[in-house]
């Protein structure tokens, strides 16, 4: 698994210093890393919440010297239109970060809509197996929790395959560990995550959610 180290001391937590690179986000990283070849000096970065898009946009800004507009769909469209035009005039790259690209993002201003349609789009996909394991390991260790590979494998095969579900899972485990002061284990995770509604209470013994797991690897239910 590869990582891109942050060029500056972002964010505030010094332990959160890497963007985990896997096939689910590799195309987006490649596009942003080659901003100098963009024929149009603007791009969209789209992906689900908690997918690392803000971190990736900060890395882009540091490398390119460009401008980032976060939550672009919440910014007045005329402001986005003028920012787009400035980027072309100044030849300084612009990155707009949004939940989705048009037409899913309903853009009313025709001139802005046409410009967005002509620009580059970097897409962060739903997490693959490598990212599920990498995120769980990274976030659990950030909280100081001893997460062995068997537990991470068990979690990755049962929680919903989204970035947000990974974050919520770690939040719940961390909180319950603080309150109950028990050992972090598969039985403990099964109980607290079932009560929190993050996995089915009666989970399938093989897996509760579709995954790309190695069928040869033994299940730890």
C-alpha positions in Angstrom: 0.0 0.0 0.0 1.4 3.4 -1.0 1.1 6.7 0.8 1.6 10.3 -0.2 3.2 12.3 2.6 1.9 15.8 3.2 4.3 18.5 2.2 3.2 20.8 5.1 2.1 20.3 8.6 -1.5 19.6 7.9 -3.9 19.0 9.5 -3.7 19.8 13.2 -3.3 16.2 14.3 0.4 15.4 13.4 -0.4 11.7 13.2 -2.9 12.3 10.3 0.0 12.9 7.9 -0.7 10.6 4.9 -3.3 10.0 2.2 -3.7 6.2 1.7 -3.5 5.5 -2.0 -5.3 2.5 -3.4 -7.1 1.6 -6.7 -10.3 3.3 -5.5 -8.6 6.8 -5.5 -5.6 6.3 -7.7 -7.1 7.9 -10.8 -8.1 11.0 -8.9 -4.6 11.3 -7.4 -3.1 10.9 -10.9 -5.2 13.6 -12.4 -4.4 16.1 -9.6 -0.7 15.2 -9.6 -0.6 16.2 -13.4 -2.3 19.5 -13.1 0.3 21.1 -15.4 -1.0 19.1 -18.4 -4.6 20.2 -17.9 -5.9 21.9 -21.1 -8.4 23.7 -19.0 -6.9 25.1 -15.7 -9.8 23.9 -13.5 -11.1 20.6 -12.3 -13.7 19.0 -10.0 -12.7 16.7 -7.2 -15.8 14.6 -6.3 -16.3 11.9 -3.8 -18.2 10.9 -0.6 -17.8 12.6 2.7 -14.9 11.4 4.8 -13.2 10.1 1.7 -10.0 12.2 2.2 -11.0 14.7 -0.5 -10.2 17.7 1.7 -6.8 16.3 2.6 -6.1 15.5 -1.1 -7.2 19.0 -2.1 -4.7 20.5 0.4 -1.9 18.4 -1.0 -2.9 19.6 -4.5 -2.8 23.3 -3.4 0.6 22.9 -1.8 2.1 21.2 -4.9 0.5 23.4 -7.5 0.1 26.7 -5.9 -3.5 26.6 -7.1 -6.8 27.6 -5.5 -9.2 25.2 -3.8 -12.9 25.9 -3.3 -14.4 23.3 -0.9 -18.1 22.4 -0.8 -18.4 24.1 -4.2 -22.1 23.2 -4.5 -22.8 25.5 -1.6 -20.9 28.5 -3.1 -22.9 31.1 -5.2 -22.7 30.0 -8.8 -21.6 33.5 -10.0 -18.6 33.2 -7.6 -17.6 29.9 -9.1 -18.0 31.2 -12.6 -15.7 34.2 -12.0 -13.2 31.9 -10.2 -13.2 29.6 -13.2 -12.5 32.5 -15.6 -9.7 33.8 -13.4 -8.0 30.5 -13.4 -7.9 30.5 -17.2 -6.7 34.1 -17.3 -4.0 33.6 -14.7 -3.1 30.1 -15.7 -3.3 29.2 -12.0 -5.1 25.9 -11.5 -8.5 25.8 -9.7 -9.9 22.8 -7.9 -13.6 22.7 -6.9 -14.5 20.0 -4.3 -18.0 18.7 -4.4 -20.1 15.7 -3.5 -20.9 14.9 -7.2 -20.3 16.3 -10.6 -23.1 17.6 -12.9 -25.7 16.5 -13.8 -26.1 15.0 -10.2 -25.0 18.5 -9.0 -27.8 20.7 -10.3 -26.1 23.8 -11.7 -28.5 26.5 -12.8 -26.2 29.0 -14.4 -25.8 27.9 -18.0 -22.3 29.4 -18.5 -21.0 27.7 -15.4 -22.6 24.4 -16.3 -20.9 24.4 -19.7 -17.6 25.2 -18.1 -17.9 22.4 -15.6 -18.8 20.0 -18.4 -15.6 20.9 -20.3 -13.3 20.6 -17.3 -11.4 17.7 -15.7 -13.2 15.5 -13.1 -11.2 13.6 -10.5 -13.4 10.9 -8.8 -12.8 9.2 -5.5 -14.7 5.9 -5.6 -16.2 3.8 -2.8 -13.4 2.2 -0.7 -12.0 -1.1 -2.0 -10.6 -3.9 0.2 -7.2 -2.3 0.5 -8.6 1.0 1.6 -11.0 -0.5 4.1 -8.2 -2.3 5.8 -5.8 0.6 5.5 -8.3 3.2 6.9 -9.4 0.9 9.8 -5.8 0.2 10.8 -4.8 3.9 10.5 -7.8 5.3 12.4 -7.7 2.7 15.2 -4.0 3.2 15.8 -4.5 7.0 15.8 -6.9 6.5 18.7 -4.3 4.4 20.5 -6.3 1.2 20.1 -4.6 -2.1 19.6 -6.2 -3.5 16.5 -4.8 -6.8 15.4 -5.1 -7.9 11.7 -7.8 -10.4 12.5 -10.0 -7.7 14.0 -9.4 -5.4 11.1 -10.2 -8.2 8.6 -13.4 -9.0 10.5 -14.5 -5.4 10.6 -13.7 -4.8 6.9 -16.0 -7.6 5.9 -19.0 -6.6 8.0 -19.4 -2.8 8.1 -20.9 -0.9 5.3 -18.4 -0.3 2.5 -18.2 3.5 2.8 -15.7 6.0 4.2 -18.3 7.3 6.6 -19.0 3.9 8.0 -15.3 3.3 8.8 -15.2 6.6 10.7 -18.3 5.9 12.6 -17.1 2.4 13.5 -13.9 3.7 14.9 -15.7 6.4 16.9 -18.1 3.9 18.4 -15.3 1.4 19.3 -13.2 4.2 20.8 -16.1 5.5 22.9 -17.1 2.1 24.2 -13.5 1.2 25.0 -13.2 4.4 27.1 -16.5 3.6 29.0 -16.2 -0.1 29.5 -12.4 -0.5 29.6 -12.5 -3.9 28.0 -10.1 -5.5 25.6 -10.7 -4.7 21.9 -11.7 -8.0 20.3 -14.1 -9.5 17.8 -16.7 -10.4 20.4 -16.5 -6.9 21.9 -16.8 -5.3 18.4 -19.7 -7.6 17.4 -21.7 -6.5 20.5 -21.1 -2.8 20.4 -21.4 -2.4 16.7 -24.6 -4.5 16.6 -26.1 -2.3 19.3 -25.1 0.8 17.4 -26.7 -0.5 14.2 -23.4 -0.5 12.3 -23.6 -4.3 11.6 -26.6 -6.5 11.6 -27.2 -8.0 15.0 -27.6 -11.5 13.4 -24.7 -11.1 10.9 -24.3 -13.7 8.2 -21.4 -16.0 9.3 -19.6 -15.4 6.1 -20.1 -11.6 5.7 -22.9 -9.1 6.1 -21.9 -6.7 3.3 -20.4 -7.5 -0.1 -16.7 -7.4 -0.1 -13.8 -8.4 -2.3 -12.2 -10.6 0.3 -10.0 -13.5 -0.4 -12.3 -16.6 -0.2 -9.4 -18.7 0.9 -8.9 -16.6 4.1 -10.7 -18.1 7.1 -13.6 -16.2 8.5 -13.3 -15.2 12.2 -17.0 -14.9 13.1 
